[in-house]
Amino acid sequence: MSCGPIATNRSERPIKAGAIVRRKDSISASSGKVHNYTSVMQESAPSTVIHTPADAKAATERLRTAVHSVIVGQDRVIDEVMIALACGGHALIEGVPGLAKTLLVSTLARSMSLGFSRIQFTPDLMPSDMTGTEVIEEDRSTGTRRLRFVPGPIFSNVILADEINRTPPKTQSALLESMQERQVTVGGVNHPLPDPFFVLATQNPIEQEGTYPLPEAQLDRFMLQILIGYPTADEEAEIVRRTTGAAPKPTERVLSGEDVRAIQALVREVPVADHVVRYALRLVRATRQAQDAASPNTALSGPKLRIMDYVSWGAGPRASQFLVLAAKARALLAGAPTATPDDVRAVAKPILRHRLQLNFNAQADRIGPDQVIDELLREIRVEDTGAAGAKELERLVKPAGA
């Protein structure tokens, strides 16, 4: 009789940063193979008071400084990861090996005193190896046996799903419930995940043999797709100096889990004008011109663009939601009182690029999603709101009771 995987705890030791590292082996009952993962639980940093956009901006600057004490360059990547975290969303990061993707996520988790787990996705990884399973536990005093749930590595605050496209759809779908519902169901029992909960999945854009591409439904669950490129010559020189010299100092813990939840709550309160929402909608709906051609209501669809001939399927309503939410987060982290069309434009590429399905003509003409989005940003204009828009903006940023 199969009793499911048996989890064993090999070591638990403190490290300099004040964290406890738990290295565990999950032994799969189906294959017998041992899957390793590392879980790092950080000591709590002192909670700060975050009530206003100025507080959020100051906290962001402290976090950015702490991350840059380890990570060289990659300013855009760090900003986009922090936007996803501030929104409570998840991110898909794409880059070749050796660009510090794992180091970036682990450093971010340490800086925020959050738990961190890295899961290496492989073709034989089973869902229970990631989510946890029930094991038989015997009471030596009475001889009775009972089932006890042993949590898997998904029970952490920050999850690095390394090379997510190397595992079969069965395991990928198990991650889907965790991302969307923030819980794991095992044996008919729901087990809530820690809060905050953030998944950063990675893909290698070069090597595609033996991979399982993510289905569109799961790609749409990721708020952002972040592209990470090679460092500049000066940045690479600094990387070499740092990594070949003396051991670096432990990362400073500048935020706590309470601070992260406070920032996420503030993002929802950032005001956004109607013309900014309409601008975001027009950008998204312009990608669906083929599907909207027969629709009688095309007021928000924008002009007919030739570049859309390369798009077979456009972005769905979740893109509109995330576009406005990410614009609000970007404004908050910059200390701005309200989101603007510039914030929408700044987050358009990471929000839309993985939601556009291009056709064969795009492949033949070497047209990628970013080129389509660039054309959208050039052609779709912000509405001229005039005096009415100025009054609305004044109303949004005016303090309550003033």
Secondary structure, 3 states (H helix, E strand, C coil): CCCCCEEEEEEEEECCCCCEEEEEEEECCCCCCEEEEEEEECCCCCCCCCCCHHHHHHHHHHHHHHHHCCCCCCHHHHHHHHHHHHHCCCEEEECCCCCCHHHHHHHHHHHCCCCEEEEECCCCCCHHHHHEEEEEEECCCCCCEEEEEEECCCCCCEEEEECHHHCCHHHHHHHHHHHHHCEEEECCEEEECCCCCEEEEEECCCCCCCCCCCCHHHHCCCCEEEECCCCCHHHHHHHHHHHCCCCCCCCCCCCCHHHHHHHHHHHHHCCECHHHHHHHHHHHHHCCHHHHCCCCCCCCCCCCCHHHHHEEECCCHHHHHHHHHHHHHHHHHCCCCCECHHHHHHHHHHHHHHHCEECHHHHHCCCCHHHHHHHHHHHCCCCCCHHHHHHHHHHHHCCCCC
